[in-house]
């Protein structure tokens, strides 16, 4: 699996932990994070990584910022992106298995490295369960992205 890793100045401190965990799990990463010491704008980094996912240049992306919310909001503006802010292993498992999330957003300032590492491990280990109801709901999200009425998605209950 190939993973884009992006972070702003407030996620930079924990980025090495995430990159190391990706490698420990046998995967490769592309570093799209902030290289300098100064402050940067998180939408720039969220967009760069999410675009790599949307264009299928990478399999998934992991974004780090202060709370994770700022990256989550930014990444979810791109069509085809299902970003999830995860605070623990349960969040990461549900996001992948039930919602087929393709971008993980982490609160770098709120979690210690042990917790971050475990969340990344669960994210990388977990696949989508392909249940019909989950697939139907994802089709509805895709309909919203296209400006369509999600209630008109085939297979939706009346």
C-alpha positions as a Python dict, from the first residue, in 0.01 Angstrom:
ca = {
    (1, 'X'): (0, 0, 0),
    (2, 'X'): (119, 352, -77),
    (3, 'X'): (26, 624, 172),
    (4, 'X'): (43, 1001, 136),
    (5, 'X'): (141, 1168, 464),
    (6, 'X'): (72, 1539, 500),
    (7, 'X'): (88, 1771, 798),
    (8, 'X'): (89, 2135, 886),
    (9, 'X'): (318, 2304, 1138),
    (10, 'X'): (107, 2177, 1429),
    (11, 'X'): (117, 1816, 1309),
    (12, 'X'): (484, 1816, 1214),
    (13, 'X'): (605, 1693, 1556),
    (14, 'X'): (419, 1359, 1526),
    (15, 'X'): (477, 1302, 1153),
    (16, 'X'): (789, 1090, 1202),
    (17, 'X'): (596, 853, 1430),
    (18, 'X'): (330, 806, 1161),
    (19, 'X'): (585, 757, 882),
    (20, 'X'): (781, 508, 1090),
    (21, 'X'): (462, 313, 1168),
    (22, 'X'): (372, 296, 798),
    (23, 'X'): (714, 151, 720),
    (24, 'X'): (693, -95, 1011),
    (25, 'X'): (369, -225, 861),
    (26, 'X'): (547, -289, 530),
    (27, 'X'): (402, 2, 336),
    (28, 'X'): (553, 298, 154),
    (29, 'X'): (474, 664, 205),
    (30, 'X'): (501, 989, 14),
    (31, 'X'): (581, 1285, 239),
    (32, 'X'): (371, 1587, 142),
    (33, 'X'): (406, 1768, 473),
    (34, 'X'): (538, 2103, 576),
    (35, 'X'): (916, 2112, 554),
    (36, 'X'): (987, 2448, 711),
    (37, 'X'): (978, 2570, 1067),
    (38, 'X'): (719, 2844, 1018),
    (39, 'X'): (343, 2834, 1019),
    (40, 'X'): (161, 2710, 712),
    (41, 'X'): (-199, 2680, 593),
    (42, 'X'): (-347, 2335, 652),
    (43, 'X'): (-582, 2340, 347),
    (44, 'X'): (-277, 2338, 119),
    (45, 'X'): (-149, 2013, 268),
    (46, 'X'): (-491, 1849, 301),
    (47, 'X'): (-559, 1925, -64),
    (48, 'X'): (-225, 1789, -186),
    (49, 'X'): (-271, 1455, -9),
    (50, 'X'): (-642, 1417, -81),
    (51, 'X'): (-579, 1490, -448),
    (52, 'X'): (-327, 1204, -460),
    (53, 'X'): (-598, 973, -320),
    (54, 'X'): (-868, 1104, -556),
    (55, 'X'): (-638, 1058, -856),
    (56, 'X'): (-541, 710, -728),
    (57, 'X'): (-170, 795, -711),
    (58, 'X'): (-178, 657, -354),
    (59, 'X'): (-409, 414, -177),
    (60, 'X'): (-480, 629, 126),
    (61, 'X'): (-362, 942, 304),
    (62, 'X'): (-288, 1025, 664),
    (63, 'X'): (-312, 1391, 764),
    (64, 'X'): (-188, 1546, 1088),
    (65, 'X'): (-276, 1881, 1237),
    (66, 'X'): (-356, 2022, 1581),
    (67, 'X'): (-706, 1876, 1618),
    (68, 'X'): (-745, 1682, 1293),
    (69, 'X'): (-1072, 1863, 1227),
    (70, 'X'): (-913, 2127, 1009),
    (71, 'X'): (-760, 1864, 781),
    (72, 'X'): (-1084, 1661, 781),
    (73, 'X'): (-1296, 1956, 671),
    (74, 'X'): (-1047, 2054, 400),
    (75, 'X'): (-993, 1705, 258),
    (76, 'X'): (-1365, 1630, 241),
    (77, 'X'): (-1413, 1914, -8),
    (78, 'X'): (-1264, 1697, -283),
    (79, 'X'): (-1487, 1465, -480),
    (80, 'X'): (-1425, 1100, -397),
    (81, 'X'): (-1270, 1171, -60),
    (82, 'X'): (-1413, 1024, 259),
    (83, 'X'): (-1189, 1168, 528),
    (84, 'X'): (-1238, 1066, 889),
    (85, 'X'): (-1098, 1226, 1201),
    (86, 'X'): (-1009, 941, 1433),
    (87, 'X'): (-924, 968, 1800),
    (88, 'X'): (-886, 599, 1878),
    (89, 'X'): (-866, 249, 1733),
    (90, 'X'): (-1245, 205, 1729),
    (91, 'X'): (-1287, 519, 1518),
    (92, 'X'): (-1020, 398, 1274),
    (93, 'X'): (-1173, 52, 1243),
    (94, 'X'): (-1527, 185, 1188),
    (95, 'X'): (-1413, 448, 939),
    (96, 'X'): (-1243, 187, 723),
    (97, 'X'): (-1470, -114, 764),
    (98, 'X'): (-1810, 54, 757),
    (99, 'X'): (-1760, 384, 573),
    (100, 'X'): (-1471, 291, 341),
    (101, 'X'): (-1292, 609, 446),
    (102, 'X'): (-984, 676, 238),
    (103, 'X'): (-820, 958, 434),
    (104, 'X'): (-728, 943, 803),
    (105, 'X'): (-709, 1273, 992),
    (106, 'X'): (-525, 1272, 1322),
    (107, 'X'): (-515, 1525, 1606),
    (108, 'X'): (-139, 1545, 1649),
    (109, 'X'): (-152, 1771, 1952),
    (110, 'X'): (-415, 1568, 2136),
    (111, 'X'): (-278, 1213, 2118),
    (112, 'X'): (48, 1062, 2234),
    (113, 'X'): (268, 861, 1998),
    (114, 'X'): (158, 524, 2138),
    (115, 'X'): (-207, 598, 2056),
    (116, 'X'): (-121, 751, 1717),
    (117, 'X'): (82, 445, 1625),
    (118, 'X'): (-201, 206, 1713),
    (119, 'X'): (-458, 412, 1520),
    (120, 'X'): (-234, 404, 1211),
    (121, 'X'): (-182, 28, 1248),
    (122, 'X'): (-558, -35, 1268),
    (123, 'X'): (-618, 200, 972),
    (124, 'X'): (-370, 11, 756),
    (125, 'X'): (-489, -335, 866),
    (126, 'X'): (-862, -276, 821),
    (127, 'X'): (-1047, -322, 495),
    (128, 'X'): (-1396, -230, 383),
    (129, 'X'): (-1653, -497, 471),
    (130, 'X'): (-1859, -444, 152),
    (131, 'X'): (-2194, -483, 323),
    (132, 'X'): (-2482, -383, 98),
    (133, 'X'): (-2617, -121, 336),
    (134, 'X'): (-2272, 38, 365),
    (135, 'X'): (-2226, 38, -11),
    (136, 'X'): (-2572, 192, -58),
    (137, 'X'): (-2487, 470, 187),
    (138, 'X'): (-2157, 541, 14),
    (139, 'X'): (-2343, 564, -319),
    (140, 'X'): (-2565, 825, -153),
    (141, 'X'): (-2261, 1026, -45),
    (142, 'X'): (-2134, 1007, -403),
    (143, 'X'): (-2473, 1129, -526),
    (144, 'X'): (-2444, 1429, -295),
    (145, 'X'): (-2103, 1507, -445),
    (146, 'X'): (-2267, 1511, -788),
    (147, 'X'): (-2547, 1739, -669),
    (148, 'X'): (-2808, 1462, -693),
    (149, 'X'): (-3080, 1365, -449),
    (150, 'X'): (-2945, 1077, -238),
    (151, 'X'): (-3300, 943, -196),
    (152, 'X'): (-3300, 858, -566),
    (153, 'X'): (-3000, 627, -546),
    (154, 'X'): (-3089, 278, -673),
    (155, 'X'): (-3138, 28, -392),
    (156, 'X'): (-3243, 290, -141),
    (157, 'X'): (-3533, 184, 80),
    (158, 'X'): (-3861, 367, 18),
}
